Amino acid sequence: MKLYTSVLLLALAFSGCKHKEEGKIYTPRGLKEKENFNEFHKGAEKSLAIYTYTDKESSGESPDKELFGLKFRDTTVRIQIHPSDKEAVSDHFAMAEFLNTQKTAVLVQIADQSGLVAPFYLISVKDGGLDVVSVYRPSSGKGDKRFTKGLSRIGRSGYLINNDFFITTVDARVYPLTRQNPDERIQGIHLLNSADKKTLVFLVSSSLYQIHYPTGEVYTQKLSADLPKTPEQVFPWIQNNYSWQTNAKGISFLKKNKDDERIIDIREFKKS
């Protein structure tokens, strides 16, 4: 009887260790409007910790590709990628970066070798637990494949995600960008930003589609017919013919110069 009890206790202990090693599976939720992920952590220890996988070959990924994992306290964080498929789970990330100085919010991208742009998730500490949010909006744009490029760094101010979201660093705020068409991502190329980095400018067909992401206010500036044909010439041409103008709300938008002789300070233009 004592032997049976000992074996049972060992089995339970092994099972508990195995469960801890496998980690906890989190099902992502959708993003809510004006959410704040910059929660202050009162504990002495860091709740979230990013680590690097050292044995990449056993994970099935390329040995020369750095992969990351995430732990919440002492448990590995695993994400259920498809809501209807409980077997579609991953704890390997192609990127993982803290979004705030408190280190309570992390942006991750699933490691994916399918050739598609892998999904992004924002993982944050909420009320002592862990919250996982999907950084995704459905889209049926004809040019989505061309303009869905994953993550672009906008200087030190934040990240542009798939022409659809802007995520600020330091305070971990997520802003869904106002679309031209509600059913599709912005069908254009991110070209430049205002000096305060709060207005993003996209070259869309023959116009500049501009979004002030904190307010969602937009402005479309039609481009004149003498727009250069090559991408290399577009930026200096815009510098010479357009300037940042501030409206009554203090928002900067790029508009055509009323006076062609106006001297433009090129420091007004920021590519990143």
C-alpha positions in Angstrom: 0.0 0.0 0.0 2.9 2.4 0.9 4.6 1.5 -2.4 1.3 2.2 -4.4 0.9 5.6 -2.6 4.6 6.5 -3.4 4.2 5.6 -7.0 0.9 7.6 -7.2 2.5 10.7 -5.6 5.5 10.5 -8.0 3.1 10.2 -11.0 1.1 13.2 -9.9 4.3 15.2 -9.3 5.6 14.2 -12.8 2.3 15.2 -14.3 2.4 18.6 -12.6 5.9 19.3 -13.8 5.0 18.3 -17.3 1.9 20.5 -17.3 4.1 23.4 -16.1 6.7 22.8 -18.8 4.0 22.7 -21.5 2.7 26.0 -20.3 -0.7 27.6 -20.2 -2.8 28.1 -23.3 -4.4 31.5 -23.8 -7.3 32.2 -26.2 -6.9 35.7 -27.7 -9.8 38.2 -27.6 -10.6 41.1 -29.9 -9.3 44.6 -29.3 -11.7 47.0 -27.6 -11.8 50.8 -28.3 -9.3 53.0 -26.4 -7.8 50.3 -24.3 -4.8 51.0 -22.1 -2.2 48.2 -21.7 0.2 50.2 -19.6 -0.5 48.6 -16.2 1.9 49.3 -13.3 3.2 46.1 -11.7 3.5 46.4 -8.0 5.3 43.1 -7.4 9.1 42.9 -6.8 9.6 40.3 -9.5 8.9 40.8 -13.2 5.7 39.0 -14.2 6.7 38.8 -17.9 10.0 37.5 -19.1 11.2 37.1 -22.7 13.7 34.4 -23.4 15.5 33.0 -26.5 15.2 29.5 -27.7 18.6 27.9 -27.8 17.7 24.5 -29.5 16.1 25.8 -32.7 16.6 22.6 -34.7 14.4 20.6 -32.3 11.7 23.2 -32.6 11.4 22.6 -36.3 12.6 26.2 -37.2 15.6 27.3 -39.1 18.8 27.1 -36.9 19.9 30.6 -38.0 16.6 32.2 -37.2 16.3 33.6 -33.6 13.1 32.6 -31.9 11.6 33.8 -28.7 9.4 32.5 -25.9 7.5 34.2 -23.1 6.9 33.3 -19.5 4.3 34.7 -17.1 5.9 34.2 -13.7 7.2 30.6 -14.1 4.8 29.4 -16.8 5.4 29.4 -20.5 2.8 31.4 -22.5 1.1 29.5 -25.3 -1.4 31.0 -27.7 -4.3 29.3 -29.4 -3.9 30.7 -32.9 -7.3 29.6 -34.3 -10.4 30.0 -32.0 -12.0 26.8 -33.4 -8.9 24.7 -33.4 -7.6 23.8 -29.9 -4.6 22.0 -31.5 -3.4 25.1 -33.3 -1.2 26.4 -30.4 2.2 28.1 -30.5 4.7 29.4 -27.9 7.4 30.2 -30.5 7.6 33.8 -31.6 9.5 35.5 -34.5 9.6 38.7 -32.4 8.8 39.6 -28.9 9.3 43.2 -27.6 8.2 45.0 -24.5 6.0 48.0 -25.3 6.2 49.9 -22.0 8.8 50.9 -19.5 6.9 48.9 -16.8 7.5 45.7 -18.9 3.9 44.6 -18.4 3.0 44.6 -22.1 4.6 42.6 -24.9 4.0 42.6 -28.6 4.7 39.2 -30.2 4.4 37.7 -33.7 3.9 34.0 -34.2 6.9 32.2 -35.8 5.4 30.9 -39.1 7.1 29.4 -42.1 4.1 29.3 -44.4 5.2 32.4 -46.4 2.3 34.5 -45.1 2.5 37.4 -42.7 2.1 35.7 -39.3 -0.4 37.1 -36.8 0.5 39.6 -34.0 -0.7 39.5 -30.4 -0.4 41.9 -27.5 0.1 40.2 -24.2 -0.3 42.2 -21.0 -0.7 41.9 -17.3 -4.2 42.7 -16.2 -5.4 42.6 -12.6 -2.8 40.1 -11.6 -3.6 37.8 -14.6 -2.6 37.6 -18.2 -4.6 39.1 -21.1 -4.0 38.2 -24.8 -5.4 40.4 -27.5 -5.3 39.7 -31.2 -4.0 42.7 -33.3 -6.1 41.9 -36.3 -9.1 43.2 -38.3 -10.9 41.2 -41.1 -10.1 42.6 -44.5 -11.1 41.8 -48.1 -9.0 44.4 -50.0 -7.9 43.4 -53.5 -4.4 44.6 -52.7 -4.1 43.3 -49.2 -1.3 40.8 -50.1 0.8 43.7 -51.4 0.2 46.1 -48.5 0.1 43.6 -45.6 3.8 43.7 -44.7 3.8 42.9 -41.0 5.6 45.3 -38.7 7.3 48.6 -39.7 9.1 50.6 -37.1 8.2 54.3 -37.1 11.3 55.7 -35.5 11.1 55.5 -31.7 7.4 56.4 -31.5 5.9 53.0 -32.3 5.0 50.3 -34.8 2.8 50.2 -37.9 1.2 46.8 -38.2 -0.1 45.7 -41.6 -1.3 49.2 -42.6 -4.1 48.7 -40.0 -2.8 49.5 -36.5 -0.4 51.9 -34.9 1.1 50.8 -31.6 3.0 53.3 -29.4 6.0 52.3 -27.4 6.6 53.5 -23.9 2.9 53.7 -23.0 1.6 50.6 -24.9 -1.4 52.1 -26.7 -3.0 50.5 -29.7 -4.8 52.6 -32.3 -6.8 51.0 -35.2 -6.1 53.2 -38.2 -9.1 54.8 -39.9 -9.6 53.0 -43.2 -10.5 54.6 -46.5 -12.8 51.6 -47.1 -14.2 49.9 -43.9 -13.8 46.5 -45.6 -10.1 46.7 -46.5 -6.7 47.7 -45.2 -5.2 51.0 -46.4 -4.3 50.2 -50.0 -1.2 52.3 -50.1 2.5 52.7 -49.2 3.5 54.4 -45.9 5.5 57.3 -47.1 6.3 59.7 -44.2 5.2 61.2 -40.9 4.6 64.6 -39.5 7.3 66.1 -37.3 5.3 65.1 -34.1 5.0 61.6 -35.6 1.2 61.7 -35.0 0.1 62.0 -38.6 0.9 59.0 -40.9 0.9 59.6 -44.7 0.2 56.9 -47.2 0.7 57.2 -51.0 -2.6 55.8 -52.3 -3.0 55.9 -56.1 -2.7 59.6 -57.0 -3.3 61.0 -53.5 -1.9 61.3 -50.1 -4.1 59.6 -47.5 -3.3 61.0 -44.1 -4.3 59.8 -40.6 -3.9 61.5 -37.3 -4.0 58.3 -35.3 -4.7 59.7 -31.8 -8.0 61.2 -33.0 -8.7 59.1 -36.1 -9.2 62.3 -38.1 -8.2 61.9 -41.8 -7.3 64.2 -44.8 -6.8 63.3 -48.4 -4.6 65.5 -50.5 -4.9 65.0 -54.3 -1.6 65.0 -56.1 -1.2 67.0 -59.3 -0.8 65.4 -62.7 3.0 66.0 -62.8 3.6 63.5 -60.0 6.9 61.6 -60.9 6.6 58.1 -62.1 9.5 56.6 -60.2 9.3 56.1 -56.4 12.8 57.6 -55.9 11.6 61.0 -57.3 8.3 61.1 -55.4 9.6 62.1 -52.0 11.8 65.1 -53.1 8.9 66.2 -55.4 6.5 66.2 -52.4 9.1 68.2 -50.4 9.2 70.9 -53.0 5.5 71.2 -53.6 3.7 70.4 -50.3 4.1 71.5 -46.7 2.8 70.6 -43.2 -0.1 72.9 -42.3 -1.8 72.9 -38.9 -5.6 73.1 -38.6 -7.7 74.7 -35.8 -7.4 71.5 -33.7 -3.6 71.6 -33.8 -3.4 68.6 -36.2 -0.8 68.7 -39.0 -1.7 67.6 -42.5 0.4 67.7 -45.6 -1.1 70.1 -48.2 -0.2 71.7 -51.5 1.7 75.0 -51.2 -0.5 78.0 -52.1 2.7 79.9 -52.8 5.1 78.1 -55.2 7.9 80.3 -54.0 7.6 79.2 -50.4 10.8 77.9 -48.9 10.4 74.5 -47.4 12.4 73.4 -44.4 13.2 69.7 -45.2 13.3 69.0 -41.4 9.5 69.1 -41.5 9.6 65.8 -43.4 10.2 62.6 -41.5 10.4 59.3 -43.3 10.6 57.4 -40.0 
